[in-house]
Amino acid sequence: MKIAVLSCLHGNMKALEAVLKDIDHYSCDQIYCLGDLVGYGPYPNEVVETIRNLNIPTVQGCWDEDIVEGLNACECSYPSLLAEKRGKLAHEWTKQQITLENRQYLAQLPHTLKLENCCFVHGSPQSNHEYLLPEIDAFAALERVLSSDADILFCGHTHIPYIRTLESGQLQVKVSQSTPENEQVLQFTTPLKRIINVGSVGEPRHGRPNATYAIYDTQTEQVTLREVPYDYQETCRAIVEVGLPPIFAWRLAQGLEFAEKADDPTHVCER
């Protein structure tokens, strides 16, 4: 069957409507959502209610988690104090807008979902807040897929779509104990694994304002990264009208993440 996988909707109803129409055009059998239904965008309740009403299996994103639990203690996702201030404004605005019913829905979302040899997460199997970037070390990338107990790991969070294929390779694990005769060396060969980042529906950062998502054919194992144009300017106007930081409209129109240089270098987490 054909599976459509989308992520990072970020309260952008216009983008979601365009993507759902595109999914229907390609006759997908099932839709999975990788979270971040809210944050940055002007239509948080409309987006959550659409996902709920369509009964789309969904994992919890970092924004969904923060709206429920409070802002994440680690501030490393903000490149500067000004960016952090804008993020907190967006968090408070979204928290005030979201209905109790929708908040309860976000609270009960799981951190992972599985389907046959596929695993669906927001950031990584370890954390909603971990970025699996395209250039991640091959061993680390392989470890993330293996930890999910799947062959294909679908993720979002970076807002940049990509397909990373990890060819079959040999791993060696050495276990040393107090006496040399107890030392163990284990070797095994892993089959081909893949990380598929589906990008972002609501706030793309790949250099264009078009919404992105992925289609996976379970029979042929073919992956297609889709890019869907829509009237992003309408969302930009709504961002400004509801009182969210205007820079959110600028970066949506550019398809980029605007980030000032850190005015306090100690503020940037280097982990």
N, C-alpha and C positions, 0 to 999 in steps of 0.2 A: 504494500500500500504506500501511498504518498503521505508524508508527514510534513506539515509546515511548522517551523519553529521560529518564534519571534521573541524579542527581548527589549527591555528598556523603553517602555511606552511613554513614561514620564508625563502623564497627563495631557498628551497630545491626541485629542480625539479625531482631528482631521486626518492625521497620519494613519491612525488605526483604521479608520473607515476605508481609506485607500488600500491599505494592505489586505484587509479582509475581503475586499472586492477582487483584488488580484489573486488571493488564495482560492476564491470561488472560481475564478476563470481557469485555474489550473487543476480544478477538480481534486483538491486534496482531501484525503479521507479523515485526517485527524490533525488537530492543531495543538501544539504545546507552547507554553509561555514561560520564559525564564525570569520573570519578575521585574521589579522596578516599574510598577504600574503608575506610581505617583512621583512627584518631585519635578521641579523646574517648569512644568507646563500648567496651563490655566484650567484644565478640565479633569481634575483627579477623580471626582465621583463618577462622571460619565464613563471614563475609561474602566474603572473598577467594576461598575455595574454591567458594562458590555461583556467583559470577561466572565463575570459571574453568570449572567443570563445565558451565555453560550456554553456554559459548563466546560470551559477550556482548562485542562489540567495545567496547573501553574505552580512554580516554586517561588519562594519568598526572595525578593531582591533586597539589597542593602537599604534602599530608601523605604521599602515596605517595613523592614525590620526597625529602622530608626523612628518611623512614625509611631510604631507600637511601643518600642522599648525606650525611646529617647535617643539623642544623638550618640553616635559611636564614640567611645572614649579616645580612640586613636585618631589624631587629626592629620594623618599623613596624606589624606586624599586632597588636602587643600595646599596649593603651591604658595599662597601668601595669606597674610592676615585679612586683606581686603576680600579675597576669594572666600575665605572662611566666613566673613561677615555676611556676604551675599548668600552663601549656603544656609546659614542659620535663619536668615530672613525667609528664604524659600521653605525651609522646614517648618517654621512657625506659621506661615501662611497656609501651607498644606494641612498642617495639624488642625488649624481652626476650621478649614473648609470640609474636611473629610467627615462623613456621617458616622455615627456609632456603628451602624450595621456594616458599613464598608471597612471600618477599622477592625471590627471583629473578624471579618473575612481575611484581611491581611495578616492578622495575628495567628490564624490557624494554618497558614500555608506551609507546606513542608520545605525542607532545605534541598532535597533531591527527589527526583522521580526516575523510574526505570521502565524501559520497554525493550524486552528481548536483549540485544547486545548494546543498547543505547542507554546513556545516563544523561540526565538533564539537570544542570545547576545554573546558578546565577553567575558567581565569580569563579569558584573552584569547588571541588568536593570538600576542601578544608574550611573555606570561609566565603561568605557572601562578599567580603571586601577585598579578596585577593584578585589581582589582575593577571590573567593569563595572556600576556602580550605575544604577538607573533614571533618575536625574537627570543622568547624564553629558552633557556638552556635545554638541549634535547633530553638530557637525563631527567631534569626536573619535569619537563613536559610529559615524558613517559611515565614517571612516577605518579603524576596527577591522574593520568588515565587508568593506570593499574590500580590505584587506590579506589577508583570508582567501580571496580570489578565489571568493566565494560570494554568494548572494543572502540566505541565512538563516544566521545565526551562533547556534548553540546553546552556552550556557555555564552555569556554576554558580557556585561559590565564595562568592557573597554569602549563600546560604541563603534568599534572598528571591525568590520567583517573579514574573516580569513578562514582558510582551510589549511591545517597543518597535518601532513602525513608523516607518521613515524614508522619508517621501514622496519621490518623484522630485524632484530639484532640480539646479540648475546650479552647477558649481564652476569657479573660475577659478584657474589656476596661472600665476604670473608669474616668469619667469627673467631676471634681469639679469646682464649681463656687463660687461666693461671699457669697451666702446664701445656707445653707444646703439643703433646700427643692428643690433646682435646681440641686442637684447632680444626675448624671446619671451613671448607671452601665449597660453596654451592654455585653451580652454573646452570643457567637456563636460557632458552631462546624465546623471546616474546613474538607473537604474531603481529602483523601490521595493525597499528592503532592510529586513530585520527582525533584531532581536536577541531571542532567546527565552531567558530565564533560567528554568531548570526548578526552581529552589529546592533543597530538600534532602530526601532520604529520611530520613536518620538524625539530623539535628539542625536542624529548621526554626527560622527566626528571623522569621517573619511574624506572630507574635502568638498562634499556636495550636500545640499539640503534634502536629497531624496531619502525616503524611508528604506530600510533594508531588512531582509529576513532570509531564511533558508528553506529550501524544499529538499527532503531526503526520500529517495525511493528505496524501500526496504528490500525489494526484489533485485534490482540492478545495482544497489549501493551507490547510485549516482547522487551527488550533492550539487544543488544549484543555488548560488547566491543571487537573490533577486533584489533589484533596486527600483523603487516605485516613486514616481513623481506625484506631487499633490500640491494643493494651494497652501504652501507653508506660510505665505504672507498673512493669511487670515489668522493663523495661530500666533504669529509675531505680534499682530495688532492686539490680540486678546491678552497676550502676556503683559503688554504695557497697560492696557485698560484695567486689568484687575489689580495692578499695583506691584507686580513682581519686578525685579531688577531688569531694566531695559537691555542690559548686556546679554540676558538670556535670549532675547529676540535677535540680537546681532549674531550670536554664535549659531543659532538655529538657521538663520538665513545663509550663513557661510559654510555650514557643515563642519565647524571647527570648535575646539574647546579653547576659549580665550583664557589665557593665564598670564598674569603679570609675573615679573621676576620677584622672587621672595624679598620683601623689605626687611625681613629678619631671617637670616640663613639658618638659625638654630630652630626655626619653626618647621623646617622641612624634614620629614622623616626619611632617612636614607636606607631603611630596611628593604 
